[in-house]
Amino acid sequence: MSRENVSRRGAEKRRAVLEGAREVFGRDGYTRASIDAIAKTSEVSTRTIYNHFADKAELFREVVMESAAEVREAQLVDLDRHLGKIVDLEQDLVDLGRAFVLIPGEFRAHFALVRQINAEVGHIPEDVLEAWQEAGPRRVHEALARRMAELGERGLLEVDVPHRVAGHFVALVGTEIQSRTYYGALPLAEEELDEIVTAGVRAFLRAYGPK
């Protein structure tokens, strides 16, 4: 077998392990997930897993970072789409809020991981938690804060502290939905979802709209 084929097979095995691990971690959590279960789900041997990852902690870190990066890129695209060119500020913010709250339904495996992280936060290595925040949520929040600052500079919003304004936007449009759906695990009628997002945006604009 050529080196190229060996390299390709190695990459395919690694991909299978990461996908299988994400499924197992999302189902069983970090502490209860076993390398044997991951190997079975990935359809590889435990030896193959250890050929690519030193231990369960390293594997979990890689799964979380890769998964968070996928969601981050989708959310950054949504940010550019809805706030890159403002046509109707209220409607653009509603469209962005709706895109953000629909993300868990598009990335179910990732948000299964998020639910497990929240449940087991005291048992997950601190560096893994930090890597997850840096790979995904923190970078999205920073990008949203920059957009809010730009809207403030254009006189479309009253922005004092951009990061705080961004946090208030996310809280107003998403917290109720996040709580009621458990990060997308339970369904919510589309009409109700739209009503919550719209009400959140209107409250946000009452607080930060130009006086």
Residue pairs with C-beta under 8 A, 6 or more apart in sequence:
1 9
10 52
13 44
13 48
13 51
13 52
14 52
16 42
16 43
16 44
17 38
17 42
17 44
17 48
17 49
17 52
17 53
17 59
18 59
18 62
18 63
18 66
19 42
20 38
20 39
20 41
20 42
20 43
20 44
21 33
21 38
21 41
21 42
21 59
21 60
21 63
22 63
22 67
22 109
22 110
22 113
23 41
23 109
24 33
24 37
24 38
24 41
25 33
25 60
25 63
25 113
25 116
26 109
26 110
26 112
26 113
26 115
26 116
27 33
27 112
28 34
28 37
28 116
29 116
29 119
29 120
30 56
30 60
30 116
30 117
30 120
30 123
30 124
31 120
31 123
33 56
33 60
35 46
35 49
35 50
35 56
36 46
38 49
38 59
39 45
39 46
39 48
39 49
42 49
49 59
53 59
53 62
57 125
57 128
60 124
60 128
61 125
61 127
61 128
61 131
63 113
64 113
64 117
64 128
64 131
64 132
64 135
65 131
65 132
65 135
67 107
67 109
67 110
67 113
68 110
68 132
68 135
68 136
68 137
69 135
69 136
70 107
70 110
71 103
71 107
71 110
71 136
72 135
72 136
72 137
72 139
72 140
74 103
74 106
74 107
75 99
75 100
75 103
75 140
76 139
76 140
76 143
78 96
78 99
78 100
78 103
79 96
79 140
79 143
79 144
79 147
81 99
82 92
82 93
82 95
82 96
82 99
83 92
83 93
83 96
83 147
83 150
83 151
86 92
86 151
86 154
86 156
89 151
89 156
89 157
89 205
90 201
90 202
90 205
93 169
93 173
93 201
93 204
93 205
94 194
94 197
94 198
94 201
97 169
97 173
97 174
97 197
97 200
97 201
98 193
98 194
98 197
100 170
100 173
100 174
101 173
101 174
101 177
101 178
101 193
101 197
102 193
103 111
103 184
104 111
104 178
104 181
104 183
104 184
105 184
108 184
111 183
111 184
111 185
112 185
114 183
115 182
115 183
115 185
117 124
117 129
117 132
121 129
141 163
141 166
141 167
141 170
142 163
144 166
144 169
144 170
145 162
145 163
145 165
145 166
146 162
147 166
148 157
148 159
148 162
148 165
148 166
148 169
149 159
149 162
151 157
151 159
152 158
152 159
152 162
152 165
155 210
156 210
157 165
157 208
157 209
157 210
158 208
158 209
158 210
158 211
159 165
159 208
165 208
168 204
168 207
168 208
169 204
172 200
172 201
172 203
172 204
173 196
173 197
173 200
173 201
173 204
174 200
176 196
176 200
177 188
177 193
177 196
177 197
180 186
180 188
181 187
181 188
